[in-house]
Amino acid sequence: MTGIPMALLLDTCTMLISLVFLSIVGLVAGVLIPGLFLSAAAPWLDWILPLKRR
């Protein structure tokens, strides 16, 4: 029997789909959620640590 076994092909496709899904979840957890909290906390951060001296 020559060629790629179907089980190997299915495992490879499953792994690639899982990696794409996990990269999307990692992007949301690592970048977007902290960005939401940072944008909500920005007025308080500006009040605590102002950029310019008054």
N, C-alpha and C positions, 0 to 999 in steps of 0.2 A: 504494500500500500504506500503510495507516494503522495506528497502534498502535506498540507497542514491539517492536523486533526481538528475536527469541529469543536471539540471541547476546549482546545487551546485558543481557538479563535473567539469562542464565546467568553472565556475567561479574560482575554485581552480587552474585548469590548466592554465587559462589565467593569473592569478596572479603570478604563478610560472615562466611562460615564461617572463612576464614583469620584474620580479625581476632579472632574469638572464641577460636580456638585459640591464637593468639599472645598474647592477653591472659592466658589461663590459664597458659601456659608462663612468661610474664613474672612472674606472681604467684608461681608456685612458685620461680623462680630468684631473685626479688628479696626475698621475704618469708619463705617457709617454710624454705628451706635455711639462710639465715643465722640464723633463729630456732633451728633445731636445734643449730647450732654454739654459739650464745650460751647455750642452756640447758645444753650440755655443759661450757662454760667458766665458768659462773656460780660454782661453788665456788672456783675459782682466782681469779676476779676479786674475790670477797668476801675472800679471804685476802690478796690484794695491796692492795686498796683497801677497807678496812672502812668501813662506814657510820658506826659509832659509835666514839668513842675509848674505849680500854680503860683 
